[in-house]
């Protein structure tokens, strides 16, 4: 298969294409959101560890990635622990990989009294994300949607307190879990406000809300109500911006519960987008979901075939955005990202 053959030219810019979704209009073709995060460091040619700790480098890396690939969404992001780190969780940094949690802030239930909302001017790496956001909005915000991503309430809670203990306490100490989730929700609302002030789109990721970890019953109790408060805040203060939710892992069991959170866009990973469409109908735009590991290891021809199958499964393509199921792996070959975006040009057309 020749993946470079018969690639139609774009007649819309990236921002114009994405705005069609918000206006309820059909774009020339579906948008494409490869979730380029730490891979942006590779495009700029800097160590991942430098990218993760320098806002100017992070911003310049995403501008470079957009110039290289023409992706329809910039995502300022490195880990799901951003808020938790700013609230006291210690991270371990690496030269060529994303940082990881080294020591959660909460060791026992009583430590919750020490938990404070973060100061976005100084705590953790929040200033890094704010600077990167400002650079991208200034340099390419007139061409492409710039988003800044943070962990949802449950994901932030699981970075402050070990996830295995948190899920246990959903059964044994639910009132304490709700108290922690309330604090994390307030931190998330502050994050939304800071991103909106900078002219970017806030995106919430809630991987701990995956159906692999949380049942539909627990999703309805411990995830949906807090996510809905974040979605409501975007709707109230975002000037027409959509509320966007990404959940990694298997989400199918929680589709119905997810609807209660009232997000406009779902970015989904390991699931059948056709099944998601059956549940969500036209209430939710769907993003996904080429398998990230395939982007790393497969050939451009194989990426083209996988993306084509997804586009065909989505039928009329209304409310559909082609993308990766989760983060584009750091060492993904650039030609595979090209193949994904070119697949949107070939198989996601409205003007044919």
N, C-alpha and C positions, 0 to 999 in steps of 0.2 A: 504494500500500500504506500502510495506517495502522499505524505501528509502535507506537502507544500503545493500540491496541484489544486487549481480552481479555488483559491481562497479569495472570496469577494472582498473588495475594499470597503472600509467603513466610511459612511457618509455623515455619521454623527460623532462628535467628541464624547469622551467618557462621561463627563458631567451631564451633558445633554441627554445621553442615553439613560443614565440612572434617574434623572429627573422625570423621564417619561413614566417610570413606575409610580412615582409619587403623584403624578397628575392623572393617573388612570389611562394613559395613552400607550399605544404600542410603539416600542422603539424599532429601529431598523433591524436589530437583532437582539438576542438576549445579552444581558451584561455578563461579565465573567469576573468572579471574585476568587482567584487563587489566594489562600490565606497566607500571604508572605509576611513573616514575622522576622525571626532571627536570620533567615536566609538573606535579608537585605544587607547584612554585614558582608556576605560573600560578594554581592554586586559591587559594593563600594571598595572591597578589598581590604577590610579591616578585621582584626580579631573580634570574635563574638563577645568576648569579655569587655572589650573597649566599647563596642556598640551598646552594651547593656548598662554602662555606667557614665556615658557622656551624651547629654541631650543633643548637642550640636551634631555629633557623629550619627546618632540614631536618626535625627531628622534628615540629614544629608543622605544617609543610606536609603531611606524610603523614597526620597526624591529621585535618587539614582535608579532605584528599582522600577519606579513608575516610568522613567524615561527609557529604561531598557525594555520593559515588557508591555507597557500600555495596559496594565491591570486597571480595572474599573473601581477599585477601592483600595485606599491606603489604610493599613492597620498599624497604629502605634501600639506596640505590645511586645512583651518578652515572656512573662510568666503570669500564671493566675494568682500569684501571691503578692501582687503589688500593694494592695491595701493592707494586707496582713503584715507585710514587711514594714510599712510605714507606722503600723500600730504596735510593733515590737518583736515580731518574729524575725529570727536571725537567718540570713541566707548564706549559702556557700557559693562562691563564684569560680568560674572556670574560664580559661583562655578561649576555648573553642566549643563551648556548649552553653546552653541557657543555665542561669543560676538555679539552685535547688534549695529546698528548706533544710536548714541545718538544725534549728532548735525552735519549736513552736513557743510562742509567748506564754500561753496558758499551760501551766503544769497541773493545776488542780482547780476545782470549781471556784474556790474563794479568790483566785487570781483575777476573776472578772472585775473585781472592784478597782483594779489597777488599770483597766483598759480605757484608753482615751481615744477620742476621734482625732484623726491625723491633721497636722498642719501642712497644707499643700505647698507652702513656701520653703519647707526645710526637712520634712520627715521622710525617711527612707529614700527611695529613688523617685518620689513623686515629682520633684523639680526636673528630673531628667525627662519624664514623660511630658510635662508641661512645655518644656523648651522644644522638644522634638515636635510636638503638636504645632506650636507657633511657627516653627520653621517651615513645616510642610504646608500649612495654611497660607503662609505668606508667599511661598515659592510656586506652589502648584494648585492652591485651593480654588483658583478660577478654572481649572481644567478637570479636576477629579475630586470625588468625595474623600475627605480626610476623616478618619475615625480614630478614636482612642479607646482602648479596650481595658476592662477591669473585671475582676472576679465578682460574681454575684454573691448574695448574702451567705448561702450555704457553703460555697467554695471558699470564701474568705474565712468563714468560721472554721472550716477544716484545715486552713493554713495557720490558724491561731491555736488550734487544739487538735491533737491527733485524730485523723478521720475515723479510725477504728473505735476510739472512745466516743467520738461524737455520734456515730451511728448507734452505738450501744445506748447512749443517753437519750436518744429519741424515744426509746422504750422505757428506760429506767428513770430518767430525769428530764422529761419533756419541758417542764417549766423553765429549767436552766437553759436548755437549748433555745427556747423562744427568747429568753433574755439576751443571749448572745446574738441571735439573729437580728434582734431589734437594733443592737449597736452596729452590727455590720450593715444593716439597711441604711441607717443614718449616715454611715461613712460612704456608702454607695451614692446616696442622694447628693452629698457634698462633691463627690467625684463628677457626677453628671453636671452639676452647676459649673464646676471649673472648666470642663470640656466645652460646654455650651458657650461660656464666656470667650473662649478662644476660637469660636466659629467652626468647631468640629462636631462630628457625630459620635455620641457615646454608644458603645456596644457592650453588652453584658454577656459574659461567658459563665456558664454554670455546669462545669463538667461533673461535679459531685452530685448533681441532680440526674445523672445518667440512670437509665433503668437497670443498669448493672449493679448500682449501689443503693438506689432508693426505689421503693415500691410505689405504685400509684397512690396508695393510701397515705404514705409518708410524704409523697410529692405534694399532695393536696394540702397537707397540714403544715409541712416545714419548708416548702419551696415556693409553691404558687402564690400564696398571699404576700410574701416579701418581694418576689419578682414583680408582682402586679403593682406594688407601690412604686417601684422603679420605673416601670412602663408608664404608669399614670403621671409620674413626675416629668418624664420626657414629653408626654402628650401635652401637659399643662404648660411647660416652660420652654419647649424646644422649637417654637415657632414653625410648627409643621413638620419637623423631623420625625421619622419613624422610630418606633421602639424596636430594637434589634436584639435577638437572643441567639447565642450559639451554645449548643450542648454537644460535647464529645460523646463517643461511645454509643451504646445501644439505647435508643430513645423510644422505640415503638410502643412499649407498654405504657408510657406516660403521655402519649399524644393527647388524649382527651383531657388529662389533668393540666397539660401545658396550655391548652386553650384558655383556661381560667386566668392565666397570667396576663392575657390581653396584649401580646406582642404583635407587631405588624409583620415582622420578618423572622423566620426561623432559619438558622444555618445549622444543618444536620450532618452527622457523621455516618455511623454504621447502621443504616436503616434503608428501607425501600422508599424512595421519594414518592413513588406512586401510591403507597399506602398512606403516607403522610398527607398527600393531596386529597385522598378519599375522606380523611378525618377533618382536615382543616378547610377543605373546599377553597373558596376564594377569599376567606377571611384572612389568610396568612400567605405572604410570598415566601417561597422556599428557595434556599440556597444549598447547592451541593452537587454531587458528593463523590467525586473521584477519590479513590482510596489513597491517602497520603503516602503509604509505603510503596504504592505502585508508581507514584511520581518519582520516587527516589531510585527504584530498581528497574522499572520497565523501559521499553523503547518508546520513542515518540509515536510510532505506529500503534503500539498497544494503548497508549494514552488516548490517541485519537479514537480508537475503536471503543474504549470504555466511555469516553465523553459522548460519543455518538449514541450509544445505547441509552445513556441517561437522558439525553435530549429527546430521543424518540419515545421514551417511557412517559415523558411529561406531556405528550400529546400536543394540545394547542399552545402550550408554553406560557399561557397567561399567568403572571405572577411567579415566573420561574427565573432563577439566576444560576448559571453554571458556575461551579467552583470546586474547590477541594473540600473533602469532608472535615478536615482539621488542618493544623499547621502544615504548610509546605516544609518538608524536612530541610534542614540547614544546607545539606550538600546535594540537593536536587540539581540535576543537570539543567542548565538554562533551556536547552532545546525541548525538554519535557514541559516546562511552563509555557513555552511558545506553542507547543502542540495543544495544550489545554485551551489557551486563548483563541488559537486558530480554529479549534473545534466549535467554539461559540460562533465564530464568523461563518462557518460552513453549515452547521446543523441547527443553529438557533435562530434562523431567519424568520422575520415577519413580512419582508418585502418581496419574497419570491412567489 
